[in-house]
Amino acid sequence: MSLPWEPSRPRAASRAVAAAHSSSFHRRAAHHRLVRTPPYVPEEGEYYTGAWSEAHRAFHRTLLEGCGNPALLETFDRLWTAAALTDASGRTT
């Protein structure tokens, strides 16, 4: 007996493999950018540079994008923005 969804399995599997490969590439690229961006510029003090902070955010967001959950990604974006605003205001947590 044949199930109605069996014919689509090869297409779904190939889409999943393609998505995993693409996701893996993006994770490696984000990590590559992060480790090659200097976190500090000695002349500017002991604070993370804007370029490093953005590479750090992009790396973590790229890890979460693999789950495909829009609610999780929106939550991440809101929390990251709130933390950045808190850091910028000089308050400590």
Phi, psi and omega per residue, in radians:
M1 nan 2.318 -3.108
S2 -1.715 2.378 3.102
L3 -1.551 2.566 -3.066
P4 -1.102 -0.419 -3.070
W5 -1.662 -0.096 -3.117
E6 -1.009 -0.748 -3.118
P7 -1.040 -0.465 -3.106
S8 -1.486 -0.185 -3.102
R9 -1.005 -0.794 3.119
P10 -1.055 -0.679 3.117
R11 -1.166 -0.763 3.138
A12 -1.122 -0.720 3.135
A13 -1.127 -0.746 -3.133
S14 -1.179 -0.597 3.068
R15 -1.145 -0.723 -3.138
A16 -1.125 -0.727 3.114
V17 -1.131 -0.760 3.122
A18 -1.088 -0.735 3.138
A19 -1.138 -0.723 3.142
A20 -1.137 -0.716 3.132
H21 -1.125 -0.791 3.127
S22 -1.093 -0.763 -3.135
S23 -1.101 -0.730 3.122
S24 -1.085 -0.740 3.108
F25 -1.062 -0.792 -3.110
H26 -1.166 -0.650 3.086
R27 -1.105 -0.765 3.124
R28 -1.122 -0.715 3.141
A29 -1.122 -0.747 3.139
A30 -1.131 -0.704 3.109
H31 -1.153 -0.727 3.113
H32 -1.006 -0.805 3.118
R33 -1.100 -0.743 -3.082
L34 -1.108 -0.845 -3.062
V35 -1.265 -0.290 -3.136
R36 -1.764 0.049 3.097
T37 -1.754 2.117 -3.134
P38 -1.146 2.269 -3.116
P39 -1.255 -0.513 -3.094
Y40 -2.250 2.644 2.943
V41 -2.034 1.989 -3.028
P42 -0.877 -0.643 -3.112
E43 -1.219 -0.334 -3.064
E44 -1.714 -0.016 3.111
G45 1.794 -2.891 -3.020
E46 -1.684 0.399 -3.133
Y47 -1.765 2.603 3.103
Y48 -1.085 2.501 3.097
T49 -1.288 2.752 3.092
G50 -1.078 -0.665 3.138
A51 -1.129 -0.733 3.129
W52 -1.194 -0.733 3.130
S53 -1.038 -0.715 3.122
E54 -1.197 -0.709 3.099
A55 -1.118 -0.661 3.112
H56 -1.124 -0.810 3.103
R57 -1.086 -0.802 -3.111
A58 -1.087 -0.673 3.119
F59 -1.069 -0.878 -3.111
H60 -1.164 -0.666 3.113
R61 -1.158 -0.662 3.115
T62 -1.088 -0.669 3.087
L63 -1.061 -0.743 -3.107
L64 -1.299 -0.464 -3.111
E65 -1.060 -0.437 3.130
G66 -1.087 -0.394 -3.115
C67 -1.367 -0.397 3.132
G68 1.207 0.385 -3.107
N69 -1.775 1.831 -3.103
P70 -1.048 -0.625 -3.135
A71 -1.128 -0.708 3.113
L72 -1.139 -0.738 3.132
L73 -1.138 -0.703 3.093
E74 -1.119 -0.720 3.119
T75 -1.107 -0.777 3.092
F76 -0.997 -0.850 -3.122
D77 -1.046 -0.760 3.138
R78 -1.133 -0.786 -3.121
L79 -1.161 -0.698 -3.141
W80 -1.130 -0.749 3.124
T81 -1.103 -0.764 3.133
A82 -1.090 -0.715 3.126
A83 -1.163 -0.705 3.128
A84 -1.128 -0.704 3.114
L85 -1.147 -0.684 3.117
T86 -1.127 -0.776 3.112
D87 -1.079 -0.733 -3.103
A88 -1.158 -0.513 -3.099
S89 -1.403 -0.173 3.104
G90 1.557 -0.024 3.114
R91 -1.332 2.608 3.082
T92 -1.857 2.661 3.132
T93 -1.911 nan nan
